[in-house]
Amino acid sequence: MSEKKPTPGVAKQMGKVCPVCGAKTYSHGGIHPQCAVQQADSARAEELKAARKSESNAPKPSSWTKKKCPKCGAEPHVRRKVCDCGHVFF
């Protein structure tokens, strides 16, 4: 018995390569469907990223250690039961 394996008679074809990820693809258009979606959404993703970045620069609400009094609008500590204006928190 020979240990040598037979060589293929036909050379391997390279096939199509996805322009987004660079991997071999068998799809008809030459691009993976998930890569096509990523490529189509790239402009929208950049807009959303910019919106999130500008939103994060916005002033933040008061911290969790404060609560707003409905009567006078002051922000006493969360453990206070009575505001300076006389409003009783339940």
C-alpha positions as CSV (number, residue, x, y, z in Angstrom):
1,M,0.0,0.0,0.0
2,S,1.2,3.4,-0.9
3,E,1.0,6.3,1.6
4,K,1.0,8.9,-1.1
5,K,-2.3,10.6,-1.7
6,P,-3.5,11.4,-5.2
7,T,-3.2,14.9,-6.5
8,P,-6.3,16.6,-7.8
9,G,-6.6,16.8,-11.6
10,V,-8.2,20.3,-11.6
11,A,-6.5,23.3,-10.0
12,K,-8.5,25.1,-7.3
13,Q,-10.2,28.2,-8.4
14,M,-9.8,31.3,-6.3
15,G,-13.5,32.3,-6.4
16,K,-15.0,35.7,-5.4
17,V,-13.6,37.7,-2.6
18,C,-15.9,39.9,-0.5
19,P,-14.8,43.6,-0.8
20,V,-15.8,44.4,2.8
21,C,-14.3,41.6,4.9
22,G,-11.9,40.0,2.4
23,A,-13.1,36.5,2.9
24,K,-14.1,34.1,0.1
25,T,-17.8,34.3,-0.8
26,Y,-20.2,32.1,-2.7
27,S,-23.0,34.6,-3.0
28,H,-24.1,35.8,-6.5
29,G,-23.2,39.4,-6.0
30,G,-19.7,38.7,-4.7
31,I,-20.4,40.1,-1.3
32,H,-21.8,38.5,1.9
33,P,-25.3,39.6,2.7
34,Q,-24.3,40.8,6.2
35,C,-21.4,42.8,4.7
36,A,-23.7,44.4,2.2
37,V,-26.0,45.5,5.1
38,Q,-23.0,46.9,7.0
39,Q,-21.8,48.7,3.9
40,A,-25.3,50.2,3.2
41,D,-25.7,51.3,6.9
42,S,-22.3,52.9,7.3
43,A,-23.5,56.4,6.6
44,R,-26.5,56.0,9.0
45,A,-24.2,54.5,11.6
46,E,-21.9,57.5,11.5
47,E,-24.9,59.9,11.9
48,L,-26.1,57.9,15.0
49,K,-22.6,57.9,16.4
50,A,-22.3,61.7,16.1
51,A,-25.8,62.1,17.6
52,R,-24.8,59.9,20.6
53,K,-21.6,61.8,21.1
54,S,-23.4,65.2,21.1
55,E,-26.0,63.8,23.4
56,S,-23.4,62.6,25.9
57,N,-21.9,66.2,26.0
58,A,-25.3,67.6,27.1
59,P,-25.7,68.6,30.7
60,K,-26.7,65.7,32.9
61,P,-29.6,65.8,35.3
62,S,-29.0,66.0,39.1
63,S,-27.4,63.0,40.7
64,W,-29.3,60.2,42.4
65,T,-28.5,61.8,45.8
66,K,-31.0,64.6,45.1
67,K,-34.8,64.7,44.6
68,K,-36.8,67.5,43.3
69,C,-39.5,69.1,45.5
70,P,-42.7,69.5,43.6
71,K,-43.7,72.5,45.7
72,C,-40.7,74.8,45.5
73,G,-38.4,73.0,43.0
74,A,-35.5,72.7,45.5
75,E,-33.3,69.6,45.4
76,P,-32.9,68.3,48.9
77,H,-31.1,65.0,49.7
78,V,-33.0,61.8,49.1
79,R,-33.1,60.8,52.8
80,R,-34.8,64.1,53.9
81,K,-38.5,63.5,54.7
82,V,-39.5,67.2,54.8
83,C,-38.3,70.0,52.5
84,D,-37.4,73.5,53.8
85,C,-40.6,74.8,52.2
86,G,-42.7,72.4,54.4
87,H,-43.5,69.8,51.7
88,V,-43.6,66.3,53.2
89,F,-42.3,63.5,51.0
90,F,-44.2,60.3,51.3
